[in-house]
Each structure stands twice: as C-alpha cells, then as structure tokens.
Amino acid sequence: MLKPILAAAVLSFAAVSPAAAQTAITVPANSSWKHAQTGVVLRSTLAGLPRGEIRDSSASELDVMVQYGENDPTGVTVYLFRPAVGGAAIWFERAETQILTRELFRNAAPQGPARAFAPPRGSAASALRRVYVPAGGAYKATAVAMMPLGEWLVAIRISSQQLDAAALDAKLSEVIAGLGWPEGAAESAAAAPILACATPLTYARDAKLNQPDMTDALLGAMIAGVAAGKAREAPQGATPVSWCREGDANQRFGVYRGADSTDGYVMALGDAGRAITINRGIAIDKKVAPYQLSLQDLDRTLVYPTFDKLPRPDAAFEAVMKNRPVSSSARGGKNINITVPK
C-alpha cells in the first residue's frame, strides 16, 4: 500500500502555522469534485486509479491534496495550492528536494534533465517534470510535475512499485491529461530549472533582531506585501523574476533570490507554497535601513521584528520559529493588524 507522497509537505512549518492541520472534504466515491478557485475537476478515477480522500490543509481550499490508487502498486498524489511567492521553477525544485533527500527513495537518481512543457489548454512551456529511479527499496520509479494555473500551482507526484522510468513517465502524461483542466486560465511565462547563484550573498554572522516598534510593524507589512507580489509568478508576456539558488537546499527550506538582488532573499519552506522573506527596509529613525523579516502564508503575511544586518537563513528561520509577529495582513487586503505591544 502506497502512502500519500505529499502529505507531509510542510512539516517544518507546523510550529508557526495552523495550516498543518488537515481536514477532509467529503465527496461521494463515484462523483467528481471541482476546486472552486481554479476550476480543476478531480474525477472519481484518474488514469485508471480510484480516488481516495480529498484533504485541505487550509480550511479554505488554498492547500488541497488528493490521493489516487492508495491500494495499488502505482499511486498518484494531486496537489493544488496558491504559492505565497515564486512559481513553478521554485516549487518544482522544492518538490524535487523532498524526493532526493527522502530515505523512502534511497538516493533516487534523476533520469535526464528536468523538462519544460505546456500544461493542458496552455501554449507556453511553463511547467516542469522529471522522473527519478531509486537505488533500492520497493519503488522502481517516482516522478513529479509542477504546473502553473494562473496564481495557482498543480503538483503531481507519482510513484510505482511496478513501472520502470519510461513507463512511469508515460503514466504521468496520462495522469496530467486526465485531470479536468479549466478553460481561460491566465498563462505563465516559460519555465526553466533554477541554477546556483553566480556570486553568493554575504551574510552577517552577528545579525541581531531589533526591538519591535510601531513603525516596523506598519512598514514591514507594506514592504513585505509589495515584495511578495513582485516575487509571485509573472503572467505570460511579463518579465519574470530570474531566480537563482543560494547554497544547498534541504528538506526544511531552499534559499532563492533574484539574480540581480544583493540585499534580500526568499526561503521556500517545505514544498507547498509558504515562504520566509528577507528584504531591505526603510531607514526612518534609524541610521541604517533594517532588514524586514516576514512569513508569507498562502492567505496572509506575518511580519516579525527586523534584523539590523542581513541574517543567515538559519537565523531567519529560527527568528520566525521563536518570536511573535508584530503585524499581519491578509493577502490582497489593505488592513494591517498590529500586534506589537504599545
């Protein structure tokens, strides 16, 4: 029996968000279910595999997962989420990192380069896919595809105890085509795998958190919202962010920045769309502009105390885990909720 591949997508995020708690969406076994915000239809069977439970980690269909073929030698997980930042390239790499670092797949070897392709009803090669072969264990092959759909991403994970790499790749194509794809979705720019940054950032090992105040709470929410908006997937025809990777990725997070950026970065958490961002703030009553720290959830931004210098990623991660936010705002909303003590 196969276990859900993406069920633990945000384990490292559980300590800072209630999103890790999953709820079931009840649908009759022989009925299709339509995801309201994307229009994607999850049918009762997919590529000959029966649908299992549909689960939502957000309580508002921002983070939906469904398993097909739970009792079959080949299992599929379909995942729908609206990433806080980034697009298919970042979250493809995050999903790939989970595969390459999981003991379940025993040092899985990628089969050729990641391939860009056009999702169904699309014309731009805005999606990425790849197959991997474990060095041992029960699975013969596993694969992932990451496909943009407007502001959303559709991720597919497939693993098999029967099919070899070529057969699994063909099965993945069948699964992609078998989903109920909506018409009229905005297309994204062409995708390409992310490369390592040519020149690494220089972090301050002695970076410290500033004492939170009202100014940081207000400015932080505005700056974080603008930065997250710029970092989301660009529509086809727009100039997308040219991302590069800082250092080595791990299961908890990967660090990314615009190739021409030297004063901030994005930490993509797990593989389901949430991120920590570090951006240069504004110097108002400080001699040097601080660095804004925020947690980008799927539906809101949480702002934390600022750093005096550019922190190392592990320091930023620890600061979010150990500190309370000073303000928050809903994604796309104008109201800022101040939580810093007066």
N, C-alpha and C positions, 0 to 999 in steps of 0.2 A: 504493500500500500504506500503510495506516494504522499508525502506531507506537502502542505501549501508552501510554495517556493518563496513568496514574498510576504508571508505572514508576519515576519519579524523585521519589517523594513526600517522601523525607527526605534529599535530597542535602546539605542544610546540617547534617544530623545525623550524617553519615558519620564525621566526625572524632572523635565521642565515643561511638559505639556500634557493635558488630559487626552490628547489625540491618540495616545497609545491604546486606550480602552476601545475595544471593538464592539459594535452592536450588529445583530443580524437583521437583514432586510428579508422579510417573509414574502416569498413568491411561490405559487404552485409549481410543482416539479415539471409539468408539461406546458407552462406558459413562458412567454418571453418577458423580459423586463427592460424598460427603456430608462437610461440615465437622463434625467431631466435637463441637466445643464449642457450636455454635449450632444444629446440625441443618439448616442451609441446604443444599439439594441443587443442585449445579451440573451441569446436564444437558449432554449432548453437543452439543446445539444450543439456541440461545436466540433467540426471535423470528426464526427462520429463518437465524440466523448460526451457523456452526460454531465449536466451542470450540477455542481454541489451548492453549498451555501454561499449567499452573497453577503459580504460583510462591509461595514462602513466604520472607519476609524475617526470620523469627524462629526458624526451626528447630523451632517448637512450635505452629504454626498460629495464632499470635496476630496475624499480619500477612500475609494471603493475597490474591493478586491473580490474576485470570484474564482473558484477552483473548478476545473473540468477534469474528469477522469480520476477522481480520488482513489478508486479501487482498481485502476487499470495500470498496466506497466508503463504507459506513457501518460504523463499528467501535464496539464496546462494551467497557468495562473494568468488571468487578465486583470490588469490594474489600471484604474482611472484616477488621476489626481491633477490638481491645478498647482504647478510649482510656484513657490514664492519668488524665486529668481532662476535665471538660466532657461535653457531649452533642451532639446533632445540630446545635444552633444554632452553636456554636463551630466545629465541624469542617465544616459546610456553608460557613461564611464563609471558612475556610481553603482549601477546595477552590475556591471562587469566586475568591479572590485569585489562585490559580495561573492560572486561566483569563484573568482580566482583565490580568495582567501578562506573559503569555507572548507572545513575538513571533509564535509559530505562529498565534495567533488575531487578530493585528493589531487591537488596540483593540476587542475584542468589546463589543457593546452589549447590556446586559440587556434582555430583552423582558418588560416589566411587572415588578411586584413579585415577590419570592420567595413561593411558595405553600406553605402548610402543608397536609398531607394525612395520612390514616391509612394506614399500611402494610398490605399484605395480612394478613388474620387479626387486624387490630387495629381498635380503635374510636376511639382518641384521635388527633387530628391532630398527631402527634408528629414527623413527618418534614417535610423541606423540599425544594423542587425549583425549578429555573429554567432557562430557555433563553436563549442568547446568540447574536447574529449578528455575525460578524467583519466588519470594514470592508473586507477584501480577502483575497486569498490563495485557497488551494484549498478551504477549508471554507465551506459555506453556512451551517451552524449547528452549535452544540455545546450540551451541557446537562449538568447534574449533579443527582443526587438523593441525599439523605443520610437514612437511615432507622435508627432505633434498634431493637435487638433485645435486650432485657434490658440487660446490661452492654456489649453489643457494638454496633457500627455496621456497616451495609451501605451502601456507597457505590457509586453507578453513574455512570459517565461515558460519554457517547455523543457522537460527532461524525460528521458526514456531509459528503461532497462532492456529494451528490445532493439530499438532503431539505432543504426550507426549514424555517423555525422551527416552523410549525404541524405539518407532517408529522413533524418530529423529536420534537416534544412527544408526539405520538400514539405514535410508536415507543418512546419512553421508557416510556410507560404499558404497552405490550406487553411490554417487557423486564422491568419490575417484576413484572407479573403472571406472567411465565413462569418466574421463579425458583421453586425448590422451598422454600416457606416452612414452617417447623415450626409445630406447634400448641402452645399452652400457654406461650408466652414471656411474661415479665413486660412489661407495657406501661409506657411512659414518659409523662411529663407533656406537655401540648400545647406545641408549639414556636412560636417567633416569631423573626424576624430580629433580630440584635443591633444596638443603637443606640450611638452615641457617648456616652461618659460626660458627664453634665451639667457636672461640675466636674473638671478634670484633676488628677491627682496631682502633688505637688511632689517632685521627685527631688533628692537631694543630689549635686551635681556632684563633690564631694570625698569621696564614699563610698570607703572602703578595706576591703580584706579583713583580718580579724583573724588572728592567729597561731592555727592549729588546735590544739585540745587535746581530751582525752578527753571532757570534759563536752559540748563542742559536738558531738562525734561521736555520743554517746548521745542527747542531747536532740534533735539535729537529725533523726535517723532517726524518733524518735517523733512529733515535731511535723509533719514532712513527711508521714508516713503518715496522720495524722489529717486534715491539711489536704487531701490528695489525696482521701481518702474523702468528705469533705464536698463537694468540687468535682466529683464524678462525677455522672452523670445520675441525677436523682431518679425513683423509680417513680411511676406514676400515683397520685394521691391525696396524695402527699407534697408538701411545699413546695420547689420547685426553686430553685436559685440564680438570682437575677436578674442576669444578666451584662450588662456594658456594655464598650465598646471604648475603650481608651486610645490616642490618637494614630492614625496611619495604619498600616495593615498592609502588609507586604511579603512577598516570596516566602519569606524565611527564617523569619519569625515574625510573629504578631499578639499584642498585649498586651490582656489582659482582667482584669476584677476584678468582684467583687460590687458592685452599685450602691451599697451602704451601707458598703463597705470603704474605708479610707483608709490602711492600713498594709501593703499587700501586693498582689501581682498574679500572674497566670499568663501565661507566654509559650508559646503554642501553636506548636510547631515544624513546619515543612512543612505537611502536611495528613493525616498518618497516625497521630495519636493521642498523640505524645510531647510533653512539655512541661517547661519550667523553671518552678519556683515560687519566689516570694519571700514569706516570712511572718515576722511579728514573733516573735522567740524569747522566752526567759525569762531574766531577769536573776538570776543566782545569785551569782557572784563579780564581776560587772561592775556598774557604776553604772547603766548604761542597757542595756535588753534589746537584743541584736543582732538582725540580720535573717538568718534562715535561708535558705540557698540550696540548692536540690535539683534534680536532674534526674529526672523521672518517666518511666521507660521503661514499656513495655507489661507487663512482668513483674517489675519491681523499681524501687526508689528508690535513687538515688545522692546522698549528702549531701556538700556541699562546705564549705570554710571560710566562716564567717559574715562579713557586712558590718557595719561599725559604724553605717552610716546607710542609708537607703533608696536603693539604687543605680538609675541609669538602666538601662533594659532592655538597651542595647547593652553596658554594663559587666557586667551579669549574664551575658549571653551569652558575652562574652569570658572571664569568670572560669571558666565551665564548660569552655570550649574549652582553656584554658591550664593548668588546675590539676587535680590528682589528687583524687578523692573521699576523704573522711575516714572514711566508713562507708557501708554499704549494707544493704538488707533486701529480701527477696522480697515481692512483692505478696500481701497476706493472711497473710504469715508473721510469727512472733513473734521469730525470731532476728535479731540485729543483728551484722553482720560489721564489726569495727573495723579500719580501715586506716591511721589516723593514727599516725605514729611515736611511740613512748613516750618 
